[in-house]
Amino acid sequence: MYSLKDFFSYLNESLPSDIDYRELSNLCITLFCTVEILPEKFQSLALNKENLATVFSKIAKEKGITTYPPIASLYGASFRNSYDKGHWLEVQASVLKLGNKPDIKEAEKLFESSDL
């Protein structure tokens, strides 16, 4: 059985080291809407908003994402540090509050260069 720790490791190893905030935010809202882009072994995990927020706050730190990205307000997350779980809860809420729609094709491309 796979855990959130395994999921974090998968993302951390699979995502490009130079991923930017916009790409990471799009991936976050994509996974909030659908897990179908993930390998089947992770699709049954409880990837609810809380768990996604925790994982993405850690990924942001690991990947060196700016703590207060200028475009964060486009995702409804302008007052919290990107290493904060609350920041990623706001990003996910942008789907509902701001009508942001994920670019699923772009999110899938993040995994294309991965051998995992």
Jmol script that loads the backbone (N, CA, C; Angstrom):
load data "model"
ATOM      1  N   MET A   1       0.838  -1.179   0.000  1.00  0.00           N
ATOM      2  CA  MET A   1       0.000   0.000   0.000  1.00  0.00           C
ATOM      3  C   MET A   1       0.885   1.245   0.000  1.00  0.00           C
ATOM      4  N   TYR A   2       0.553   2.190  -0.816  1.00  0.00           N
ATOM      5  CA  TYR A   2       1.342   3.411  -0.925  1.00  0.00           C
ATOM      6  C   TYR A   2       0.810   4.479   0.025  1.00  0.00           C
ATOM      7  N   SER A   3       1.719   5.328   0.490  1.00  0.00           N
ATOM      8  CA  SER A   3       1.374   6.362   1.461  1.00  0.00           C
ATOM      9  C   SER A   3       1.572   7.751   0.858  1.00  0.00           C
ATOM     10  N   LEU A   4       1.173   8.763   1.615  1.00  0.00           N
ATOM     11  CA  LEU A   4       1.414  10.146   1.188  1.00  0.00           C
ATOM     12  C   LEU A   4       2.907  10.434   1.087  1.00  0.00           C
ATOM     13  N   LYS A   5       3.679   9.792   1.939  1.00  0.00           N
ATOM     14  CA  LYS A   5       5.136   9.943   1.884  1.00  0.00           C
ATOM     15  C   LYS A   5       5.667   9.414   0.548  1.00  0.00           C
ATOM     16  N   ASP A   6       5.145   8.275   0.108  1.00  0.00           N
ATOM     17  CA  ASP A   6       5.529   7.719  -1.194  1.00  0.00           C
ATOM     18  C   ASP A   6       5.116   8.665  -2.323  1.00  0.00           C
ATOM     19  N   PHE A   7       3.923   9.234  -2.189  1.00  0.00           N
ATOM     20  CA  PHE A   7       3.423  10.177  -3.190  1.00  0.00           C
ATOM     21  C   PHE A   7       4.303  11.415  -3.255  1.00  0.00           C
ATOM     22  N   PHE A   8       4.673  11.953  -2.101  1.00  0.00           N
ATOM     23  CA  PHE A   8       5.580  13.100  -2.061  1.00  0.00           C
ATOM     24  C   PHE A   8       6.895  12.755  -2.758  1.00  0.00           C
ATOM     25  N   SER A   9       7.453  11.598  -2.429  1.00  0.00           N
ATOM     26  CA  SER A   9       8.729  11.175  -3.047  1.00  0.00           C
ATOM     27  C   SER A   9       8.590  11.068  -4.561  1.00  0.00           C
ATOM     28  N   TYR A  10       7.481  10.492  -5.003  1.00  0.00           N
ATOM     29  CA  TYR A  10       7.228  10.371  -6.440  1.00  0.00           C
ATOM     30  C   TYR A  10       7.209  11.746  -7.103  1.00  0.00           C
ATOM     31  N   LEU A  11       6.442  12.683  -6.531  1.00  0.00           N
ATOM     32  CA  LEU A  11       6.379  14.025  -7.120  1.00  0.00           C
ATOM     33  C   LEU A  11       7.738  14.708  -7.087  1.00  0.00           C
ATOM     34  N   ASN A  12       8.402  14.634  -5.962  1.00  0.00           N
ATOM     35  CA  ASN A  12       9.683  15.310  -5.802  1.00  0.00           C
ATOM     36  C   ASN A  12      10.711  14.801  -6.810  1.00  0.00           C
ATOM     37  N   GLU A  13      10.690  13.504  -7.073  1.00  0.00           N
ATOM     38  CA  GLU A  13      11.636  12.916  -8.021  1.00  0.00           C
ATOM     39  C   GLU A  13      11.201  13.103  -9.476  1.00  0.00           C
ATOM     40  N   SER A  14       9.897  13.152  -9.712  1.00  0.00           N
ATOM     41  CA  SER A  14       9.377  13.215 -11.080  1.00  0.00           C
ATOM     42  C   SER A  14       9.338  14.616 -11.659  1.00  0.00           C
ATOM     43  N   LEU A  15       9.047  15.594 -10.826  1.00  0.00           N
ATOM     44  CA  LEU A  15       8.891  16.959 -11.335  1.00  0.00           C
ATOM     45  C   LEU A  15      10.245  17.566 -11.663  1.00  0.00           C
ATOM     46  N   PRO A  16      10.289  18.383 -12.701  1.00  0.00           N
ATOM     47  CA  PRO A  16      11.563  19.023 -13.070  1.00  0.00           C
ATOM     48  C   PRO A  16      12.096  19.883 -11.933  1.00  0.00           C
ATOM     49  N   SER A  17      13.398  19.921 -11.789  1.00  0.00           N
ATOM     50  CA  SER A  17      14.000  20.723 -10.719  1.00  0.00           C
ATOM     51  C   SER A  17      13.751  22.220 -10.928  1.00  0.00           C
ATOM     52  N   ASP A  18      13.511  22.616 -12.180  1.00  0.00           N
ATOM     53  CA  ASP A  18      13.295  24.033 -12.474  1.00  0.00           C
ATOM     54  C   ASP A  18      11.804  24.372 -12.650  1.00  0.00           C
ATOM     55  N   ILE A  19      10.934  23.559 -12.071  1.00  0.00           N
ATOM     56  CA  ILE A  19       9.502  23.834 -12.171  1.00  0.00           C
ATOM     57  C   ILE A  19       9.218  25.226 -11.605  1.00  0.00           C
ATOM     58  N   ASP A  20       8.316  25.952 -12.245  1.00  0.00           N
ATOM     59  CA  ASP A  20       7.996  27.281 -11.730  1.00  0.00           C
ATOM     60  C   ASP A  20       6.656  27.271 -10.994  1.00  0.00           C
ATOM     61  N   TYR A  21       6.372  28.380 -10.358  1.00  0.00           N
ATOM     62  CA  TYR A  21       5.164  28.479  -9.528  1.00  0.00           C
ATOM     63  C   TYR A  21       3.892  28.226 -10.339  1.00  0.00           C
ATOM     64  N   ARG A  22       3.820  28.788 -11.522  1.00  0.00           N
ATOM     65  CA  ARG A  22       2.624  28.623 -12.350  1.00  0.00           C
ATOM     66  C   ARG A  22       2.394  27.149 -12.668  1.00  0.00           C
ATOM     67  N   GLU A  23       3.446  26.430 -13.038  1.00  0.00           N
ATOM     68  CA  GLU A  23       3.327  25.004 -13.353  1.00  0.00           C
ATOM     69  C   GLU A  23       2.913  24.197 -12.119  1.00  0.00           C
ATOM     70  N   LEU A  24       3.515  24.529 -10.974  1.00  0.00           N
ATOM     71  CA  LEU A  24       3.187  23.802  -9.750  1.00  0.00           C
ATOM     72  C   LEU A  24       1.756  24.081  -9.313  1.00  0.00           C
ATOM     73  N   SER A  25       1.320  25.323  -9.444  1.00  0.00           N
ATOM     74  CA  SER A  25      -0.062  25.673  -9.093  1.00  0.00           C
ATOM     75  C   SER A  25      -1.050  24.969 -10.007  1.00  0.00           C
ATOM     76  N   ASN A  26      -0.733  24.931 -11.289  1.00  0.00           N
ATOM     77  CA  ASN A  26      -1.608  24.226 -12.229  1.00  0.00           C
ATOM     78  C   ASN A  26      -1.690  22.742 -11.876  1.00  0.00           C
ATOM     79  N   LEU A  27      -0.567  22.142 -11.510  1.00  0.00           N
ATOM     80  CA  LEU A  27      -0.579  20.734 -11.119  1.00  0.00           C
ATOM     81  C   LEU A  27      -1.433  20.544  -9.865  1.00  0.00           C
ATOM     82  N   CYS A  28      -1.314  21.446  -8.929  1.00  0.00           N
ATOM     83  CA  CYS A  28      -2.097  21.349  -7.697  1.00  0.00           C
ATOM     84  C   CYS A  28      -3.597  21.389  -7.993  1.00  0.00           C
ATOM     85  N   ILE A  29      -4.021  22.339  -8.812  1.00  0.00           N
ATOM     86  CA  ILE A  29      -5.463  22.406  -9.087  1.00  0.00           C
ATOM     87  C   ILE A  29      -5.910  21.256  -9.996  1.00  0.00           C
ATOM     88  N   THR A  30      -5.002  20.759 -10.826  1.00  0.00           N
ATOM     89  CA  THR A  30      -5.332  19.586 -11.642  1.00  0.00           C
ATOM     90  C   THR A  30      -5.605  18.388 -10.742  1.00  0.00           C
ATOM     91  N   LEU A  31      -4.710  18.151  -9.777  1.00  0.00           N
ATOM     92  CA  LEU A  31      -4.882  17.000  -8.890  1.00  0.00           C
ATOM     93  C   LEU A  31      -6.055  17.194  -7.933  1.00  0.00           C
ATOM     94  N   PHE A  32      -6.411  18.439  -7.657  1.00  0.00           N
ATOM     95  CA  PHE A  32      -7.601  18.716  -6.862  1.00  0.00           C
ATOM     96  C   PHE A  32      -8.851  18.296  -7.642  1.00  0.00           C
ATOM     97  N   CYS A  33      -8.792  18.445  -8.957  1.00  0.00           N
ATOM     98  CA  CYS A  33      -9.941  18.115  -9.818  1.00  0.00           C
ATOM     99  C   CYS A  33      -9.947  16.665 -10.287  1.00  0.00           C
ATOM    100  N   THR A  34      -8.772  16.099 -10.542  1.00  0.00           N
ATOM    101  CA  THR A  34      -8.685  14.723 -11.039  1.00  0.00           C
ATOM    102  C   THR A  34      -7.326  14.123 -10.704  1.00  0.00           C
ATOM    103  N   VAL A  35      -7.315  12.846 -10.372  1.00  0.00           N
ATOM    104  CA  VAL A  35      -6.058  12.141 -10.120  1.00  0.00           C
ATOM    105  C   VAL A  35      -5.702  11.224 -11.279  1.00  0.00           C
ATOM    106  N   GLU A  36      -6.471  11.290 -12.340  1.00  0.00           N
ATOM    107  CA  GLU A  36      -6.280  10.377 -13.469  1.00  0.00           C
ATOM    108  C   GLU A  36      -4.930  10.509 -14.164  1.00  0.00           C
ATOM    109  N   ILE A  37      -4.232  11.622 -13.961  1.00  0.00           N
ATOM    110  CA  ILE A  37      -2.926  11.774 -14.608  1.00  0.00           C
ATOM    111  C   ILE A  37      -1.819  11.064 -13.832  1.00  0.00           C
ATOM    112  N   LEU A  38      -2.141  10.601 -12.632  1.00  0.00           N
ATOM    113  CA  LEU A  38      -1.152   9.922 -11.795  1.00  0.00           C
ATOM    114  C   LEU A  38      -1.089   8.435 -12.129  1.00  0.00           C
ATOM    115  N   PRO A  39       0.046   7.819 -11.817  1.00  0.00           N
ATOM    116  CA  PRO A  39       0.104   6.360 -11.950  1.00  0.00           C
ATOM    117  C   PRO A  39      -0.998   5.724 -11.095  1.00  0.00           C
ATOM    118  N   GLU A  40      -1.511   4.628 -11.551  1.00  0.00           N
ATOM    119  CA  GLU A  40      -2.635   3.972 -10.877  1.00  0.00           C
ATOM    120  C   GLU A  40      -2.357   3.715  -9.396  1.00  0.00           C
ATOM    121  N   LYS A  41      -1.109   3.431  -9.046  1.00  0.00           N
ATOM    122  CA  LYS A  41      -0.786   3.111  -7.648  1.00  0.00           C
ATOM    123  C   LYS A  41      -1.080   4.262  -6.692  1.00  0.00           C
ATOM    124  N   PHE A  42      -1.144   5.507  -7.199  1.00  0.00           N
ATOM    125  CA  PHE A  42      -1.430   6.654  -6.339  1.00  0.00           C
ATOM    126  C   PHE A  42      -2.877   7.132  -6.435  1.00  0.00           C
ATOM    127  N   GLN A  43      -3.620   6.636  -7.381  1.00  0.00           N
ATOM    128  CA  GLN A  43      -4.987   7.112  -7.583  1.00  0.00           C
ATOM    129  C   GLN A  43      -5.928   6.745  -6.441  1.00  0.00           C
ATOM    130  N   SER A  44      -5.603   5.735  -5.670  1.00  0.00           N
ATOM    131  CA  SER A  44      -6.479   5.333  -4.569  1.00  0.00           C
ATOM    132  C   SER A  44      -6.114   6.016  -3.243  1.00  0.00           C
ATOM    133  N   LEU A  45      -5.051   6.812  -3.239  1.00  0.00           N
ATOM    134  CA  LEU A  45      -4.693   7.547  -2.022  1.00  0.00           C
ATOM    135  C   LEU A  45      -5.762   8.589  -1.701  1.00  0.00           C
ATOM    136  N   ALA A  46      -5.837   8.953  -0.452  1.00  0.00           N
ATOM    137  CA  ALA A  46      -6.771  10.004  -0.024  1.00  0.00           C
ATOM    138  C   ALA A  46      -6.147  11.359  -0.347  1.00  0.00           C
ATOM    139  N   LEU A  47      -6.231  11.749  -1.617  1.00  0.00           N
ATOM    140  CA  LEU A  47      -5.646  13.023  -2.040  1.00  0.00           C
ATOM    141  C   LEU A  47      -6.692  14.129  -1.927  1.00  0.00           C
ATOM    142  N   ASN A  48      -7.148  14.337  -0.692  1.00  0.00           N
ATOM    143  CA  ASN A  48      -8.101  15.406  -0.429  1.00  0.00           C
ATOM    144  C   ASN A  48      -7.358  16.746  -0.354  1.00  0.00           C
ATOM    145  N   LYS A  49      -8.080  17.820  -0.172  1.00  0.00           N
ATOM    146  CA  LYS A  49      -7.461  19.147  -0.201  1.00  0.00           C
ATOM    147  C   LYS A  49      -6.396  19.314   0.880  1.00  0.00           C
ATOM    148  N   GLU A  50      -6.627  18.742   2.056  1.00  0.00           N
ATOM    149  CA  GLU A  50      -5.654  18.867   3.147  1.00  0.00           C
ATOM    150  C   GLU A  50      -4.344  18.146   2.800  1.00  0.00           C
ATOM    151  N   ASN A  51      -4.465  16.920   2.321  1.00  0.00           N
ATOM    152  CA  ASN A  51      -3.275  16.142   1.985  1.00  0.00           C
ATOM    153  C   ASN A  51      -2.524  16.753   0.800  1.00  0.00           C
ATOM    154  N   LEU A  52      -3.258  17.204  -0.201  1.00  0.00           N
ATOM    155  CA  LEU A  52      -2.600  17.863  -1.333  1.00  0.00           C
ATOM    156  C   LEU A  52      -1.870  19.117  -0.872  1.00  0.00           C
ATOM    157  N   ALA A  53      -2.500  19.899  -0.013  1.00  0.00           N
ATOM    158  CA  ALA A  53      -1.875  21.134   0.478  1.00  0.00           C
ATOM    159  C   ALA A  53      -0.584  20.831   1.233  1.00  0.00           C
ATOM    160  N   THR A  54      -0.604  19.799   2.041  1.00  0.00           N
ATOM    161  CA  THR A  54       0.602  19.413   2.784  1.00  0.00           C
ATOM    162  C   THR A  54       1.717  19.006   1.832  1.00  0.00           C
ATOM    163  N   VAL A  55       1.391  18.163   0.863  1.00  0.00           N
ATOM    164  CA  VAL A  55       2.395  17.690  -0.094  1.00  0.00           C
ATOM    165  C   VAL A  55       2.939  18.854  -0.925  1.00  0.00           C
ATOM    166  N   PHE A  56       2.060  19.731  -1.418  1.00  0.00           N
ATOM    167  CA  PHE A  56       2.522  20.820  -2.265  1.00  0.00           C
ATOM    168  C   PHE A  56       3.324  21.864  -1.498  1.00  0.00           C
ATOM    169  N   SER A  57       3.052  22.062  -0.223  1.00  0.00           N
ATOM    170  CA  SER A  57       3.877  22.990   0.559  1.00  0.00           C
ATOM    171  C   SER A  57       5.296  22.445   0.683  1.00  0.00           C
ATOM    172  N   LYS A  58       5.415  21.135   0.832  1.00  0.00           N
ATOM    173  CA  LYS A  58       6.746  20.514   0.919  1.00  0.00           C
ATOM    174  C   LYS A  58       7.456  20.523  -0.432  1.00  0.00           C
ATOM    175  N   ILE A  59       6.709  20.270  -1.504  1.00  0.00           N
ATOM    176  CA  ILE A  59       7.299  20.297  -2.847  1.00  0.00           C
ATOM    177  C   ILE A  59       7.804  21.708  -3.155  1.00  0.00           C
ATOM    178  N   ALA A  60       7.005  22.722  -2.811  1.00  0.00           N
ATOM    179  CA  ALA A  60       7.410  24.118  -3.063  1.00  0.00           C
ATOM    180  C   ALA A  60       8.745  24.412  -2.390  1.00  0.00           C
ATOM    181  N   LYS A  61       8.896  23.933  -1.182  1.00  0.00           N
ATOM    182  CA  LYS A  61      10.150  24.159  -0.454  1.00  0.00           C
ATOM    183  C   LYS A  61      11.298  23.386  -1.093  1.00  0.00           C
ATOM    184  N   GLU A  62      11.050  22.122  -1.412  1.00  0.00           N
ATOM    185  CA  GLU A  62      12.081  21.277  -2.032  1.00  0.00           C
ATOM    186  C   GLU A  62      12.550  21.835  -3.377  1.00  0.00           C
ATOM    187  N   LYS A  63      11.629  22.374  -4.147  1.00  0.00           N
ATOM    188  CA  LYS A  63      11.947  22.860  -5.489  1.00  0.00           C
ATOM    189  C   LYS A  63      12.385  24.326  -5.495  1.00  0.00           C
ATOM    190  N   GLY A  64      12.435  24.947  -4.312  1.00  0.00           N
ATOM    191  CA  GLY A  64      12.915  26.321  -4.223  1.00  0.00           C
ATOM    192  C   GLY A  64      11.992  27.349  -4.854  1.00  0.00           C
ATOM    193  N   ILE A  65      10.689  27.091  -4.771  1.00  0.00           N
ATOM    194  CA  ILE A  65       9.715  28.047  -5.296  1.00  0.00           C
ATOM    195  C   ILE A  65       9.773  29.313  -4.439  1.00  0.00           C
ATOM    196  N   THR A  66       9.651  30.458  -5.063  1.00  0.00           N
ATOM    197  CA  THR A  66       9.650  31.725  -4.343  1.00  0.00           C
ATOM    198  C   THR A  66       8.595  31.683  -3.247  1.00  0.00           C
ATOM    199  N   THR A  67       8.935  32.209  -2.071  1.00  0.00           N
ATOM    200  CA  THR A  67       7.994  32.136  -0.956  1.00  0.00           C
ATOM    201  C   THR A  67       6.758  33.006  -1.161  1.00  0.00           C
ATOM    202  N   TYR A  68       6.910  34.137  -1.843  1.00  0.00           N
ATOM    203  CA  TYR A  68       5.766  35.006  -2.144  1.00  0.00           C
ATOM    204  C   TYR A  68       5.774  35.337  -3.638  1.00  0.00           C
ATOM    205  N   PRO A  69       5.384  34.365  -4.485  1.00  0.00           N
ATOM    206  CA  PRO A  69       5.409  34.597  -5.932  1.00  0.00           C
ATOM    207  C   PRO A  69       4.455  35.724  -6.331  1.00  0.00           C
ATOM    208  N   PRO A  70       4.894  36.622  -7.221  1.00  0.00           N
ATOM    209  CA  PRO A  70       4.045  37.733  -7.650  1.00  0.00           C
ATOM    210  C   PRO A  70       2.721  37.286  -8.273  1.00  0.00           C
ATOM    211  N   ILE A  71       2.699  36.141  -8.927  1.00  0.00           N
ATOM    212  CA  ILE A  71       1.459  35.703  -9.590  1.00  0.00           C
ATOM    213  C   ILE A  71       0.541  34.896  -8.676  1.00  0.00           C
ATOM    214  N   ALA A  72       0.919  34.731  -7.408  1.00  0.00           N
ATOM    215  CA  ALA A  72       0.100  33.943  -6.477  1.00  0.00           C
ATOM    216  C   ALA A  72      -1.321  34.486  -6.377  1.00  0.00           C
ATOM    217  N   SER A  73      -1.480  35.789  -6.530  1.00  0.00           N
ATOM    218  CA  SER A  73      -2.821  36.370  -6.407  1.00  0.00           C
ATOM    219  C   SER A  73      -3.760  35.862  -7.503  1.00  0.00           C
ATOM    220  N   LEU A  74      -3.210  35.453  -8.645  1.00  0.00           N
ATOM    221  CA  LEU A  74      -4.037  34.871  -9.704  1.00  0.00           C
ATOM    222  C   LEU A  74      -4.681  33.564  -9.245  1.00  0.00           C
ATOM    223  N   TYR A  75      -4.077  32.954  -8.231  1.00  0.00           N
ATOM    224  CA  TYR A  75      -4.584  31.708  -7.676  1.00  0.00           C
ATOM    225  C   TYR A  75      -5.246  31.925  -6.314  1.00  0.00           C
ATOM    226  N   GLY A  76      -5.492  33.180  -5.960  1.00  0.00           N
ATOM    227  CA  GLY A  76      -6.172  33.491  -4.708  1.00  0.00           C
ATOM    228  C   GLY A  76      -5.319  33.251  -3.479  1.00  0.00           C
ATOM    229  N   ALA A  77      -4.003  33.241  -3.654  1.00  0.00           N
ATOM    230  CA  ALA A  77      -3.105  32.901  -2.548  1.00  0.00           C
ATOM    231  C   ALA A  77      -2.037  33.966  -2.341  1.00  0.00           C
ATOM    232  N   SER A  78      -2.437  35.202  -2.157  1.00  0.00           N
ATOM    233  CA  SER A  78      -1.450  36.270  -2.093  1.00  0.00           C
ATOM    234  C   SER A  78      -0.962  36.619  -0.690  1.00  0.00           C
ATOM    235  N   PHE A  79      -1.543  36.036   0.346  1.00  0.00           N
ATOM    236  CA  PHE A  79      -1.163  36.443   1.695  1.00  0.00           C
ATOM    237  C   PHE A  79      -0.405  35.394   2.489  1.00  0.00           C
ATOM    238  N   ARG A  80      -0.194  34.247   1.906  1.00  0.00           N
ATOM    239  CA  ARG A  80       0.507  33.177   2.627  1.00  0.00           C
ATOM    240  C   ARG A  80       1.742  32.739   1.859  1.00  0.00           C
ATOM    241  N   ASN A  81       2.735  32.358   2.612  1.00  0.00           N
ATOM    242  CA  ASN A  81       3.991  31.849   2.082  1.00  0.00           C
ATOM    243  C   ASN A  81       3.729  30.540   1.318  1.00  0.00           C
ATOM    244  N   SER A  82       4.391  30.350   0.191  1.00  0.00           N
ATOM    245  CA  SER A  82       4.162  29.142  -0.617  1.00  0.00           C
ATOM    246  C   SER A  82       4.624  27.864   0.079  1.00  0.00           C
ATOM    247  N   TYR A  83       5.363  28.000   1.179  1.00  0.00           N
ATOM    248  CA  TYR A  83       5.777  26.826   1.948  1.00  0.00           C
ATOM    249  C   TYR A  83       4.735  26.496   3.019  1.00  0.00           C
ATOM    250  N   ASP A  84       3.672  27.274   3.070  1.00  0.00           N
ATOM    251  CA  ASP A  84       2.603  27.121   4.050  1.00  0.00           C
ATOM    252  C   ASP A  84       1.459  26.299   3.444  1.00  0.00           C
ATOM    253  N   LYS A  85       0.982  25.341   4.176  1.00  0.00           N
ATOM    254  CA  LYS A  85      -0.136  24.510   3.732  1.00  0.00           C
ATOM    255  C   LYS A  85      -1.340  25.371   3.329  1.00  0.00           C
ATOM    256  N   GLY A  86      -1.594  26.447   4.069  1.00  0.00           N
ATOM    257  CA  GLY A  86      -2.724  27.325   3.781  1.00  0.00           C
ATOM    258  C   GLY A  86      -2.647  27.949   2.401  1.00  0.00           C
ATOM    259  N   HIS A  87      -1.440  28.196   1.924  1.00  0.00           N
ATOM    260  CA  HIS A  87      -1.250  28.758   0.587  1.00  0.00           C
ATOM    261  C   HIS A  87      -1.866  27.823  -0.459  1.00  0.00           C
ATOM    262  N   TRP A  88      -1.583  26.532  -0.334  1.00  0.00           N
ATOM    263  CA  TRP A  88      -2.029  25.558  -1.326  1.00  0.00           C
ATOM    264  C   TRP A  88      -3.506  25.231  -1.169  1.00  0.00           C
ATOM    265  N   LEU A  89      -4.050  25.425   0.032  1.00  0.00           N
ATOM    266  CA  LEU A  89      -5.503  25.319   0.198  1.00  0.00           C
ATOM    267  C   LEU A  89      -6.183  26.445  -0.591  1.00  0.00           C
ATOM    268  N   GLU A  90      -5.586  27.644  -0.549  1.00  0.00           N
ATOM    269  CA  GLU A  90      -6.131  28.774  -1.308  1.00  0.00           C
ATOM    270  C   GLU A  90      -6.019  28.547  -2.811  1.00  0.00           C
ATOM    271  N   VAL A  91      -4.912  27.965  -3.249  1.00  0.00           N
ATOM    272  CA  VAL A  91      -4.746  27.656  -4.673  1.00  0.00           C
ATOM    273  C   VAL A  91      -5.857  26.706  -5.125  1.00  0.00           C
ATOM    274  N   GLN A  92      -6.116  25.677  -4.344  1.00  0.00           N
ATOM    275  CA  GLN A  92      -7.179  24.738  -4.690  1.00  0.00           C
ATOM    276  C   GLN A  92      -8.542  25.421  -4.687  1.00  0.00           C
ATOM    277  N   ALA A  93      -8.759  26.308  -3.733  1.00  0.00           N
ATOM    278  CA  ALA A  93     -10.041  27.017  -3.638  1.00  0.00           C
ATOM    279  C   ALA A  93     -10.267  27.933  -4.836  1.00  0.00           C
ATOM    280  N   SER A  94      -9.192  28.300  -5.533  1.00  0.00           N
ATOM    281  CA  SER A  94      -9.335  29.186  -6.693  1.00  0.00           C
ATOM    282  C   SER A  94     -10.195  28.549  -7.783  1.00  0.00           C
ATOM    283  N   VAL A  95     -10.253  27.224  -7.787  1.00  0.00           N
ATOM    284  CA  VAL A  95     -11.106  26.523  -8.754  1.00  0.00           C
ATOM    285  C   VAL A  95     -12.564  26.897  -8.500  1.00  0.00           C
ATOM    286  N   LEU A  96     -12.912  26.981  -7.226  1.00  0.00           N
ATOM    287  CA  LEU A  96     -14.291  27.274  -6.856  1.00  0.00           C
ATOM    288  C   LEU A  96     -14.559  28.781  -6.775  1.00  0.00           C
ATOM    289  N   LYS A  97     -13.641  29.532  -6.166  1.00  0.00           N
ATOM    290  CA  LYS A  97     -13.862  30.963  -5.942  1.00  0.00           C
ATOM    291  C   LYS A  97     -13.625  31.813  -7.178  1.00  0.00           C
ATOM    292  N   LEU A  98     -12.589  31.492  -7.940  1.00  0.00           N
ATOM    293  CA  LEU A  98     -12.203  32.316  -9.089  1.00  0.00           C
ATOM    294  C   LEU A  98     -12.540  31.670 -10.425  1.00  0.00           C
ATOM    295  N   GLY A  99     -12.990  30.438 -10.379  1.00  0.00           N
ATOM    296  CA  GLY A  99     -13.311  29.740 -11.617  1.00  0.00           C
ATOM    297  C   GLY A  99     -12.089  29.296 -12.396  1.00  0.00           C
ATOM    298  N   ASN A 100     -10.924  29.207 -11.713  1.00  0.00           N
ATOM    299  CA  ASN A 100      -9.719  28.730 -12.394  1.00  0.00           C
ATOM    300  C   ASN A 100      -9.923  27.283 -12.830  1.00  0.00           C
ATOM    301  N   LYS A 101      -9.509  27.007 -14.046  1.00  0.00           N
ATOM    302  CA  LYS A 101      -9.610  25.652 -14.569  1.00  0.00           C
ATOM    303  C   LYS A 101      -8.205  25.129 -14.821  1.00  0.00           C
ATOM    304  N   PRO A 102      -7.968  23.889 -14.449  1.00  0.00           N
ATOM    305  CA  PRO A 102      -6.629  23.343 -14.674  1.00  0.00           C
ATOM    306  C   PRO A 102      -6.371  23.068 -16.144  1.00  0.00           C
ATOM    307  N   ASP A 103      -5.117  23.196 -16.522  1.00  0.00           N
ATOM    308  CA  ASP A 103      -4.674  22.791 -17.852  1.00  0.00           C
ATOM    309  C   ASP A 103      -4.094  21.387 -17.680  1.00  0.00           C
ATOM    310  N   ILE A 104      -4.945  20.400 -17.858  1.00  0.00           N
ATOM    311  CA  ILE A 104      -4.563  19.016 -17.590  1.00  0.00           C
ATOM    312  C   ILE A 104      -3.439  18.555 -18.506  1.00  0.00           C
ATOM    313  N   LYS A 105      -3.479  18.963 -19.763  1.00  0.00           N
ATOM    314  CA  LYS A 105      -2.413  18.574 -20.713  1.00  0.00           C
ATOM    315  C   LYS A 105      -1.063  19.103 -20.251  1.00  0.00           C
ATOM    316  N   GLU A 106      -1.044  20.351 -19.770  1.00  0.00           N
ATOM    317  CA  GLU A 106       0.210  20.937 -19.270  1.00  0.00           C
ATOM    318  C   GLU A 106       0.703  20.163 -18.045  1.00  0.00           C
ATOM    319  N   ALA A 107      -0.214  19.801 -17.173  1.00  0.00           N
ATOM    320  CA  ALA A 107       0.164  19.034 -15.977  1.00  0.00           C
ATOM    321  C   ALA A 107       0.753  17.679 -16.372  1.00  0.00           C
ATOM    322  N   GLU A 108       0.159  17.029 -17.347  1.00  0.00           N
ATOM    323  CA  GLU A 108       0.672  15.733 -17.807  1.00  0.00           C
ATOM    324  C   GLU A 108       2.085  15.861 -18.359  1.00  0.00           C
ATOM    325  N   LYS A 109       2.381  16.960 -19.029  1.00  0.00           N
ATOM    326  CA  LYS A 109       3.708  17.161 -19.623  1.00  0.00           C
ATOM    327  C   LYS A 109       4.805  17.200 -18.562  1.00  0.00           C
ATOM    328  N   LEU A 110       4.460  17.596 -17.344  1.00  0.00           N
ATOM    329  CA  LEU A 110       5.465  17.645 -16.269  1.00  0.00           C
ATOM    330  C   LEU A 110       6.045  16.267 -15.978  1.00  0.00           C
ATOM    331  N   PHE A 111       5.272  15.234 -16.278  1.00  0.00           N
ATOM    332  CA  PHE A 111       5.713  13.871 -15.980  1.00  0.00           C
ATOM    333  C   PHE A 111       6.332  13.168 -17.182  1.00  0.00           C
ATOM    334  N   GLU A 112       6.266  13.771 -18.365  1.00  0.00           N
ATOM    335  CA  GLU A 112       6.749  13.102 -19.583  1.00  0.00           C
ATOM    336  C   GLU A 112       8.219  12.773 -19.566  1.00  0.00           C
ATOM    337  N   SER A 113       9.028  13.639 -18.972  1.00  0.00           N
ATOM    338  CA  SER A 113      10.473  13.391 -18.980  1.00  0.00           C
ATOM    339  C   SER A 113      10.901  12.465 -17.842  1.00  0.00           C
ATOM    340  N   SER A 114       9.940  12.088 -17.006  1.00  0.00           N
ATOM    341  CA  SER A 114      10.250  11.237 -15.860  1.00  0.00           C
ATOM    342  C   SER A 114      10.330   9.757 -16.284  1.00  0.00           C
ATOM    343  N   ASP A 115      11.272   9.057 -15.699  1.00  0.00           N
ATOM    344  CA  ASP A 115      11.395   7.628 -15.948  1.00  0.00           C
ATOM    345  C   ASP A 115      10.623   6.814 -14.921  1.00  0.00           C
ATOM    346  N   LEU A 116       9.955   7.495 -13.998  1.00  0.00           N
ATOM    347  CA  LEU A 116       9.264   6.800 -12.899  1.00  0.00           C
ATOM    348  C   LEU A 116       7.910   6.309 -13.320  1.00  0.00           C
TER     349      LEU A 116
END
end "model"
wireframe off; spacefill off
backbone 0.3
color backbone group
